[in-house]
Amino acid sequence: MALHVAALHVVPLIVSYLYTIQPRDGCIEHSPCGFNHASSAHGKVSLLIVAHRELRNSVDTLRLETDKQASFHLQLSQQIRNDLEGQTAAFSAKQQHHKKTYQAAIEKEFKVKQTREQHAAKAREKYEADCVRINSYTAQSTLVQGKDLEKIHMRLERAQQTVQVNENDYAQFTRVLQETMQKWEQDWKAFCDSCQDLEEERMEFMKDNMWAYANSVSTVCVSDDEVSLHIISDHCLVICQ
């Protein structure tokens, strides 16, 4: 690639030089010593004209072949942009849609599950605390008499009333949590299946597109080699002379 870029800068300079500096027939500088004869000078000028024409043709061919290589590279870039880049953008949009639709829904449902787990846990703590107080008051009632016993009975009655309310709340929160867990397990499994499908599709997508990219680049590399061999075989010797 660096050789192609350098050729694009150097070739126009060489072509400009060859087209502006032309040998002219009959324009012969005689040596001060007088050793150049007209016939030999004319032959040398003829050879110079032929060599100059061959060199100019070679440089023209080099410029055309370099333009051809640049055209191949431009076609490759356009093909990558139109085919591979478009497919990549479409698949990326599909991933974003999956994230916004399915992942956002499952995250919201997970937060609901956590909230209901917390409610059930707090209701259980209240119910268990009431049970502990009732057991404590019951045990204390066997040890006291008189007014102290009456106070214990009043506290025991209030605790029994509270425990009924907390027991109902605990049962309700537990039932709601059980329903939530059943739905969560189904939705979570469906979400994991969709993620698995998307990941398999991503792996297949990467394999196909990397293979297509490698084939496209390989084709251009082959064309570059053909152009380079053509330049070397047909014109390199002339340029070196």
C-alpha positions in Angstrom: 0.0 0.0 0.0 2.9 2.4 0.8 4.4 1.6 -2.6 1.1 2.6 -4.3 0.9 5.8 -2.4 4.5 6.7 -3.3 3.9 5.9 -6.9 0.9 8.2 -7.0 3.2 11.1 -6.0 6.3 10.2 -8.0 4.8 9.0 -11.3 3.2 12.4 -12.2 6.5 14.1 -11.6 8.3 11.7 -13.9 5.7 12.0 -16.6 5.8 15.8 -16.4 9.5 15.8 -16.8 9.5 13.4 -19.8 6.9 15.4 -21.6 8.5 18.8 -21.1 12.1 17.8 -21.8 12.2 16.5 -25.4 15.4 15.8 -27.4 15.4 17.7 -30.7 16.9 16.4 -33.9 19.8 18.4 -35.1 20.4 20.1 -31.8 23.9 18.7 -31.1 26.4 20.2 -28.9 29.9 19.6 -30.4 32.7 18.7 -28.0 35.3 21.3 -27.6 37.9 18.7 -28.6 36.1 18.1 -31.9 35.8 14.3 -31.5 32.1 14.1 -32.2 31.2 13.5 -35.9 27.8 14.3 -37.3 27.0 10.7 -38.2 27.8 9.3 -34.7 26.0 12.2 -33.1 22.9 11.6 -35.2 23.0 7.9 -34.3 23.3 8.7 -30.6 20.4 11.2 -30.9 18.3 8.5 -32.6 19.1 6.1 -29.8 18.3 8.7 -27.3 14.9 9.4 -28.9 14.0 5.7 -28.9 15.1 5.2 -25.3 13.2 8.4 -24.3 10.1 7.1 -26.1 10.4 3.7 -24.4 11.0 5.3 -21.0 8.0 7.5 -21.5 5.8 4.6 -22.5 7.0 2.7 -19.5 6.2 5.5 -17.1 2.8 5.9 -18.8 2.1 2.2 -18.2 3.2 2.6 -14.6 0.8 5.5 -14.1 -2.1 3.6 -15.7 -1.4 0.4 -13.7 -1.2 2.5 -10.5 -4.5 4.1 -11.4 -5.9 0.6 -11.9 -4.7 -0.4 -8.5 -6.2 2.7 -6.9 -9.5 1.9 -8.7 -9.5 -1.7 -7.2 -8.9 -0.3 -3.7 -11.7 2.2 -4.1 -14.1 -0.5 -5.2 -13.0 -2.6 -2.2 -13.7 0.3 0.2 -17.1 0.9 -1.4 -17.9 -2.8 -1.2 -17.0 -3.0 2.5 -19.0 0.1 3.2 -22.1 -1.0 1.3 -22.1 -4.7 2.3 -20.2 -5.3 5.5 -20.7 -2.0 7.2 -24.5 -2.0 6.4 -24.9 -5.6 7.7 -22.9 -4.7 10.8 -25.0 -1.6 11.5 -28.2 -3.7 11.1 -27.0 -6.4 13.5 -25.9 -3.8 16.0 -29.4 -2.2 15.8 -30.9 -5.7 16.5 -28.7 -6.0 19.6 -29.8 -2.6 20.8 -33.5 -3.5 20.2 -33.0 -6.7 22.2 -31.5 -4.7 25.1 -34.2 -2.1 25.1 -37.1 -4.5 24.8 -36.2 -7.8 26.5 -33.4 -6.8 28.8 -35.2 -3.7 30.1 -38.3 -5.7 30.8 -36.5 -8.5 32.7 -34.6 -5.9 34.7 -37.9 -4.2 35.7 -39.4 -7.6 36.6 -36.3 -8.4 38.7 -36.7 -5.2 40.7 -40.4 -6.1 41.3 -39.3 -9.5 42.6 -36.7 -8.0 44.9 -39.3 -5.6 46.3 -41.8 -8.4 47.0 -39.1 -10.5 48.6 -38.4 -7.6 50.9 -42.1 -7.2 51.8 -42.4 -10.9 52.6 -39.2 -10.8 54.7 -40.4 -7.9 56.7 -43.9 -9.4 57.2 -42.2 -12.6 58.4 -40.1 -10.7 60.9 -43.2 -9.0 62.3 -45.1 -12.2 62.6 -42.2 -14.0 64.2 -41.6 -11.1 66.7 -45.3 -11.3 67.7 -45.0 -15.0 68.3 -42.0 -14.4 70.5 -43.9 -11.8 72.5 -46.9 -14.1 72.9 -44.7 -16.9 74.1 -43.0 -14.6 76.5 -46.2 -13.1 77.9 -47.6 -16.6 78.3 -44.5 -17.7 80.2 -44.6 -14.6 82.4 -48.3 -15.1 83.3 -47.5 -18.3 85.2 -45.0 -16.5 87.4 -47.0 -13.4 88.5 -50.3 -12.7 90.2 -52.6 -9.8 90.9 -52.2 -6.5 89.0 -49.0 -7.7 87.3 -50.9 -10.7 85.9 -53.7 -8.4 84.6 -51.0 -6.3 82.8 -49.5 -9.4 81.3 -53.0 -10.5 80.1 -53.7 -7.1 78.5 -50.3 -7.2 76.7 -51.0 -10.8 75.7 -54.4 -9.8 74.2 -52.9 -6.9 72.2 -50.1 -9.2 71.0 -52.6 -11.8 69.9 -54.6 -9.2 68.0 -51.5 -7.9 66.3 -50.2 -11.3 65.4 -53.4 -12.1 63.6 -53.0 -9.0 61.4 -49.3 -9.7 60.8 -50.1 -13.4 60.1 -52.6 -12.4 57.4 -50.1 -9.9 55.9 -47.4 -12.5 55.9 -49.6 -15.1 54.2 -50.6 -12.5 51.6 -47.1 -11.4 50.8 -45.9 -15.0 50.6 -48.7 -15.9 48.2 -47.9 -12.9 46.0 -44.2 -13.7 46.1 -44.8 -17.3 45.1 -46.8 -16.1 42.1 -44.1 -13.6 41.2 -41.4 -16.3 41.5 -43.2 -18.6 39.1 -43.6 -15.9 36.5 -40.0 -14.8 37.1 -38.6 -18.3 36.4 -40.6 -18.5 33.2 -39.6 -15.1 31.9 -36.0 -15.5 33.0 -35.7 -18.7 31.1 -37.3 -17.1 28.0 -34.8 -14.2 28.3 -31.8 -16.5 28.6 -33.0 -18.5 25.6 -33.3 -15.3 23.5 -29.8 -14.2 24.7 -28.5 -17.6 23.6 -30.1 -17.3 20.2 -28.7 -13.8 19.8 -25.2 -15.0 20.7 -25.3 -17.9 18.3 -26.5 -15.5 15.6 -23.6 -13.1 16.5 -21.0 -15.8 16.2 -22.4 -16.9 12.8 -22.6 -13.3 11.7 -18.9 -12.6 12.7 -17.8 -15.8 10.9 -19.6 -15.0 7.6 -18.6 -11.3 7.5 -15.0 -11.9 8.4 -14.8 -14.6 5.7 -16.4 -12.2 3.2 -14.0 -9.4 4.2 -11.0 -11.7 3.8 -12.1 -12.9 0.4 -12.6 -9.3 -0.8 -9.1 -8.2 0.4 -7.6 -11.4 -1.0 -9.1 -10.6 -4.4 -7.6 -7.1 -4.4 -4.2 -8.5 -3.3 -4.2 -10.9 -6.2 -5.0 -8.0 -8.6 -2.2 -6.0 -7.1 0.3 -8.8 -7.6 -0.8 -9.2 -11.2 -0.3 -5.5 -11.8 3.1 -5.5 -10.1 4.3 -8.5 -12.1 3.1 -6.9 -15.3 5.1 -3.7 -14.5 8.2 -5.6 -13.5 8.2 -8.0 -16.5 7.4 -5.5 -19.2 8.9 -2.2 -18.1 11.3 -2.5 -15.3 14.2 -3.4 -17.5 13.5 -0.4 -19.7 13.3 2.0 -16.7 16.5 0.6 -15.2 18.4 1.2 -18.5 
